[in-house]
Amino acid sequence: MEEEDDIIEQIKNAEFLDWEDLETVLKEIPEKLNDGDIALDKDDIKDYLLYHSLRWRTG
């Protein structure tokens, strides 16, 4: 539980340009899970979110 809280805090502290963008990315995660037999762990999800936060910041 503590690890999940830490990940949530890191996501909250990330400088997303728009929280609607974050919401869109979060909605994409289940779709990506359903695309195949791909199992994402918490680190994969965190990396995915951080990648998108950097992409939005840099355009």
C-alpha positions in Angstrom: 0.0 0.0 0.0 2.8 2.4 0.8 4.4 1.8 -2.6 1.1 2.6 -4.3 0.8 5.8 -2.3 4.3 6.7 -3.3 3.5 6.1 -7.0 0.3 8.2 -6.7 2.3 11.0 -5.1 4.9 10.9 -7.9 2.1 11.2 -10.4 0.4 14.0 -8.5 3.8 15.9 -8.4 4.5 15.4 -12.1 4.0 18.6 -14.0 1.3 17.4 -16.4 0.2 20.3 -18.7 -3.4 19.3 -18.4 -5.1 16.9 -16.0 -7.5 16.0 -18.9 -4.5 14.6 -20.7 -3.6 12.6 -17.6 -7.2 11.3 -17.5 -6.9 10.3 -21.2 -3.7 8.4 -20.5 -5.2 6.6 -17.5 -8.1 5.5 -19.7 -5.6 4.1 -22.3 -4.0 1.8 -19.8 -6.8 -0.8 -19.7 -7.1 -0.6 -23.5 -3.4 -1.4 -23.8 -3.8 -4.3 -21.3 -6.6 -5.7 -23.4 -4.6 -5.3 -26.7 -2.9 -8.6 -26.0 -1.5 -10.8 -23.3 0.6 -8.0 -22.0 0.9 -7.7 -18.2 1.9 -4.3 -17.0 3.2 -3.9 -13.5 3.1 -0.7 -11.4 6.6 0.3 -12.7 5.4 0.0 -16.3 2.4 2.2 -15.6 4.5 4.7 -13.7 7.0 4.9 -16.6 4.2 5.2 -19.1 2.7 8.2 -17.2 6.1 9.9 -16.7 6.9 9.4 -20.4 3.7 11.2 -21.3 4.3 14.0 -18.8 7.7 14.6 -20.4 6.3 14.4 -23.9 3.6 17.0 -23.1 6.1 19.3 -21.5 8.4 19.2 -24.4 5.8 19.2 -27.1 
